[in-house]
Amino acid sequence: MATLQPQHHHLLLRHRPPPPRLRLRLPTRPPRPHRLLPPARAVSAAAAASTAALEDFRRWLSSQGAVEGKAFPAAVPEGLGLVAARDLPRGEVVAEVPKKLWMDADAVAASDIGRACGGGGGLRPWVAVALLLLREVARGADSPWAPYLAILPRQTDSTIFWSEEELLEIQGTQLLSTTVGVKEYVQSEFESVEAEIINANKDLFPGTITSDDFLWAFGILRSRVFPELRGDKLALIPFADLVNHSPTITSEGSSWEIKGKGLFGREAMFSLRTSVDVKSGEQIYIQYDLDKSNAELALDYGFIESNSSRDSYTVTLEISESDPFYGDKLDIAELNGLGETAYFDIVLDEPLPSQMLTYLRLLCIGGTDAFILEALFRNSVWGHLELPLSPDNEESICQVMRDACKSALDAYQTTIQEDEEISQRENLPPRLKIAIGVRAGEKKVLQQIDDIFKQREEELDGLEYYQERRLKDLGLVGDNGEIIFWET
Ligand SMILES: C[S@@+](CC[C@H](N)C(=O)[O-])C[C@H]1O[C@@H](n2cnc3c(N)ncnc32)[C@H](O)[C@@H]1O
């Protein structure tokens, strides 16, 4: 009937992909052998791109017409970032990057990869750009993007790069199942691409490309592509992609635009603006995405925020195929824009999503309430279910949700209180901080859901149900529940 599933692959994969500061590798973790990738930095300030590589990159930017006068790339606590070269007012353009520097579908089409696979159009856009990235890395100094590739991080703190030991810290979380799901998806894409493209074009990929290399490319795209540049528009924009995220920037508007395409033949230009005033020498930040939960931030970028509105839990509800009223329930759900399975993202300190109780009531209909599923009510049933149907039905939804919360909470290895104690310790590795933040956040939301339904259980006797509302509508019961006789 109703299940709280600790996973949400569906949501994740449907979602856009895009990483941290002082991303220090955990001291316990020996670096994996990596055959293809260059000795670029492993996302940590300590391993930030060498001064020489950064200088090279800056020279490359100027020689290629990227406007670098107002902001320059520099080592910052988040790895690399953009620093203001002078005082910049809000709205000022801080970086302009001509299209010829982008790694996008057009660059794929114009490359060896494009030639080898019919323009690259048959590939998923992210797979095509990932292959271009790997091919250009394989070309070493011959690649036109070599100075850019040399400053890319080897890893971020995204959970896709965590060791098994590190992943143990998020046991029981939705983030773990999502991470595993994403890695499986990337692995399966790798296997097809390896068979169909890499092995068939050994001249383009003379060295070995491993699934770790492919995962690296996926992680780079996921952490660096501007969220709106999805699908066919997916593009790595060197220089602009050095901008880091700040939780203090809360403006919704986009901090970038694409200018100039087709205007008097002028080449398209990616233009990044600062959304706040920045003083000379300070770092320029943007808001990556106000809608992402901490689990999504951890998966995409490898950092989280302390803000409670980022703590969320996705409840998955399902109409069971073994339900005797399966067909009717499914029909009603579909008529109202939902399906056999429905996902509800619950955010800490926020009310339950509006349709969740309605859907839950539908799932829990049985016994004498089943009359409401009859065809006669098909157009009005959803409206009826927006309010309590019967004491039995309302009690069932509370039980279902409380049982599900209990079993989800039992799957975590620590309690919220234990997490809070651990998080007070000094010098916690960044990945452990992420793990604690996400698992504590999920548990708080589950606790909140349980509290909501516990309170509801206590109020069952005082609620007004369908039959009572119906009698009132017919004028047979007064507002205080008294029976109205014809003779009075
Ligand atoms: C678009 S890139 C920005 C450039 C990146 N700092 C670098 O060194 O290449 C996104 C990555 O930067 C890091 N990052 C950005 N904002 C951060 C923040 N507020 N805290 C920690 N890391 C951040 C994360 O590693 C993230 O995956």
The ligand as a Tripos MOL2 file, in Angstrom:
@<TRIPOS>MOLECULE
LIG
   27    29     1     0     0
SMALL
NO_CHARGES

@<TRIPOS>ATOM
      1 C1         31.4470   25.0990  -10.4560 C.3       1 LIG1
      2 S1         32.7350   24.4410   -9.5480 S.3       1 LIG1
      3 C2         33.4910   25.8710   -8.8960 C.3       1 LIG1
      4 C3         35.0020   25.8230   -9.0360 C.3       1 LIG1
      5 C4         35.6710   24.8770   -8.0960 C.3       1 LIG1
      6 N1         35.7770   25.4830   -6.7580 N.3       1 LIG1
      7 C5         37.0490   24.4690   -8.5640 C.2       1 LIG1
      8 O1         37.9670   24.4440   -7.7490 O.co2     1 LIG1
      9 O2         37.1950   24.1300   -9.7150 O.co2     1 LIG1
     10 C6         31.8140   23.7410   -8.2480 C.3       1 LIG1
     11 C7         32.6500   23.0850   -7.2000 C.3       1 LIG1
     12 O3         33.2570   24.0590   -6.3600 O.3       1 LIG1
     13 C8         33.2260   23.6740   -5.0080 C.3       1 LIG1
     14 N2         32.3470   24.6120   -4.2780 N.ar      1 LIG1
     15 C9         31.5880   25.5760   -4.8000 C.ar      1 LIG1
     16 N3         30.9620   26.2700   -3.8390 N.ar      1 LIG1
     17 C10        31.2920   25.7130   -2.6680 C.ar      1 LIG1
     18 C11        30.9320   25.9560   -1.2990 C.ar      1 LIG1
     19 N4         30.1080   26.9300   -0.9490 N.pl3     1 LIG1
     20 N5         31.4680   25.1690   -0.3420 N.ar      1 LIG1
     21 C12        32.3110   24.1840   -0.6680 C.ar      1 LIG1
     22 N6         32.6780   23.8920   -1.9340 N.ar      1 LIG1
     23 C13        32.1790   24.6480   -2.9330 C.ar      1 LIG1
     24 C14        32.6500   22.2700   -4.9940 C.3       1 LIG1
     25 O4         33.7160   21.3410   -5.1210 O.3       1 LIG1
     26 C15        31.8400   22.2400   -6.2430 C.3       1 LIG1
     27 O5         31.6780   20.9250   -6.7280 O.3       1 LIG1
@<TRIPOS>BOND
     1     1     2 1
     2     2     3 1
     3     2    10 1
     4     3     4 1
     5     4     5 1
     6     5     6 1
     7     5     7 1
     8     7     8 2
     9     7     9 1
    10    10    11 1
    11    11    12 1
    12    11    26 1
    13    12    13 1
    14    13    14 1
    15    13    24 1
    16    14    15 ar
    17    14    23 ar
    18    15    16 ar
    19    16    17 ar
    20    17    18 ar
    21    17    23 ar
    22    18    19 1
    23    18    20 ar
    24    20    21 ar
    25    21    22 ar
    26    22    23 ar
    27    24    25 1
    28    24    26 1
    29    26    27 1
@<TRIPOS>SUBSTRUCTURE
     1 LIG1         1 GROUP 0 **** ****
